[in-house]
Amino acid sequence: MSTVAFDTLKFVKTLEASGISATQAEAIAAAYRDASNDQELVTKKDLQVELAPLKAELQIMKWMSGLILGGVVALILKTFF
């Protein structure tokens, strides 16, 4: 999985601009950074890798369904015509 860069300085400056003291802003930024480091994020590439086998199976099932439908239509046409 991947990690997301977190700009703590910008976060602290934003908190300070809203009226929070520097020490409190730094503590909040550290707590947020620590909490967000525990998360596992999924990227598009991760999803593509995990879903590739399912896509292949679905493609095979589409072809098989088409062949079965074609066979049934051929039997119906042969029976009535």
C-alpha positions as CSV (number, residue, x, y, z in Angstrom):
1,M,0.0,0.0,0.0
2,S,1.1,3.6,-0.2
3,T,1.6,6.5,2.1
4,V,0.4,10.1,1.8
5,A,2.8,12.9,2.4
6,F,1.5,15.2,5.2
7,D,2.8,18.8,5.5
8,T,2.9,19.3,9.2
9,L,4.3,22.8,8.9
10,K,1.5,24.0,6.7
11,F,-1.0,22.3,9.1
12,V,0.5,24.0,12.1
13,K,0.6,27.4,10.4
14,T,-3.1,27.0,9.4
15,L,-4.0,26.2,13.0
16,E,-2.0,29.1,14.3
17,A,-3.7,31.5,11.9
18,S,-7.0,30.4,13.3
19,G,-6.0,31.4,16.8
20,I,-4.6,28.2,18.3
21,S,-1.3,28.5,20.2
22,A,1.9,27.2,18.6
23,T,2.3,24.4,21.2
24,Q,-1.3,23.2,20.8
25,A,-1.0,23.4,17.0
26,E,2.2,21.3,17.1
27,A,0.5,18.8,19.4
28,I,-2.5,18.5,17.1
29,A,-0.3,18.1,14.0
30,A,1.7,15.4,15.7
31,A,-1.4,13.5,16.8
32,Y,-2.9,13.7,13.4
33,R,0.3,12.5,11.7
34,D,0.5,9.6,14.1
35,A,-3.1,8.6,13.6
36,S,-2.9,8.9,9.8
37,N,0.3,6.8,9.7
38,D,-1.6,3.8,10.9
39,Q,-4.0,3.8,8.0
40,E,-3.4,1.6,4.9
41,L,-4.5,3.5,1.8
42,V,-5.3,1.8,-1.5
43,T,-4.2,3.3,-4.8
44,K,-5.5,2.8,-8.2
45,K,-2.6,0.6,-9.0
46,D,-3.3,-1.7,-6.0
47,L,-6.9,-2.1,-7.2
48,Q,-5.9,-2.8,-10.7
49,V,-3.5,-5.6,-9.5
50,E,-6.1,-7.1,-7.2
51,L,-9.0,-6.9,-9.7
52,A,-7.2,-8.2,-12.8
53,P,-8.0,-11.8,-12.1
54,L,-11.6,-11.0,-11.6
55,K,-11.7,-9.1,-14.9
56,A,-10.2,-12.1,-16.7
57,E,-12.8,-14.4,-15.2
58,L,-15.6,-12.1,-16.2
59,Q,-14.3,-11.9,-19.7
60,I,-14.3,-15.7,-19.9
61,M,-17.8,-16.0,-18.5
62,K,-19.0,-13.4,-21.1
63,W,-17.6,-15.6,-23.9
64,M,-19.0,-18.8,-22.5
65,S,-22.5,-17.2,-22.1
66,G,-22.3,-16.0,-25.7
67,L,-21.4,-19.4,-26.9
68,I,-24.2,-21.1,-24.9
69,L,-26.7,-18.5,-26.1
70,G,-25.6,-19.1,-29.7
71,G,-25.9,-22.8,-29.3
72,V,-29.5,-22.5,-27.9
73,V,-30.5,-20.2,-30.7
74,A,-29.0,-22.6,-33.2
75,L,-31.0,-25.5,-31.7
76,I,-34.2,-23.5,-31.7
77,L,-33.7,-22.4,-35.3
78,K,-32.9,-26.0,-36.3
79,T,-36.0,-27.3,-34.6
80,F,-38.5,-24.9,-36.1
81,F,-37.0,-24.1,-39.5
